[in-house]
Amino acid sequence: MTDLRDGIRAATTRLSDAGVPSPQPDALALAAHALGVEVAEVRRLLVLGGRTLPPGYAVLVDERARRVPLQHLTGHTAFRHLTLAVGPGVFVPRPETEVLVDLALAELTRLSSAETRRVVDLCSGSGAIPLALKDEYPQAEVRGLEVSPEAWAWATANRDRLGLDVDLALGDATQPCFDDWAGAVDVVTINPPYIPVGAVPVDPEVRDHDPEIALYGGSEDGLAIPLAVVRVAAGLLRAGGLVLVEHADSQGESLPRRMRATGQWTDVQDHPDLAGRPRVTAARRSTSTAG
């Protein structure tokens, strides 16, 4: 058994030497996981002293030093007000995606609450976006679609554990879907794979552990899959309905430009994330072309 203070101090140094971007927070999170408590309790125990770490802590630190994602080691991640189970086979939700959820909630709030609002999330992954929207706007009818059976299994497990009434289907978001809602959806959210083919991520956590199907956008500019999914969104949305598409910070001009060129969208605007980087393109289904 290792003293809590000494163990976390040594772990922080080990993780820092391994190039982990947030060594101390990760050391604390792993200690909390090993002890079965919250991080706040670990901080309290550090002040009080006298607590030891179980032998498994060193194993967790070794794995993190090898750049296994923290979320794979703890088995969960926080997204807005939810704790989601994640692991191998599913993309780990990022904080920047919360901007997309904020924009979707603002649109739902703007609309009349007297009517049931329909929301579809395409490329749902762990279920982060549709589950967060249902959690924070429970009066909406929410559906999600995910192509990967592994990711879909994580999403459905999260839904069932959280008890949120979201219809999560297994299918390809580049092909027409939810035909019974065609032309009748208020908001479509999309966090598609968008990394340009050949642009290998620098971070080992992403490059070696996030599934490739959730990363690469299918073309040199990374927009082939996003634009295909946007076409599906056009068939789902009512006239004036809103689509929200997350993208790489290098696509803040190219994606809106390509969407405007289709003639299917009006009021195309891009929105930054909390770090000020281009992150989400918003557009409304054109009233002249909506079917």
Summary of the structure (lengths in Angstrom):
residues: 291
radius of gyration: 20.7
end to end distance: 66.4
largest distance: 70.1
contacts: 990
relative contact order: 0.11
helix: 43%
strand: 21%
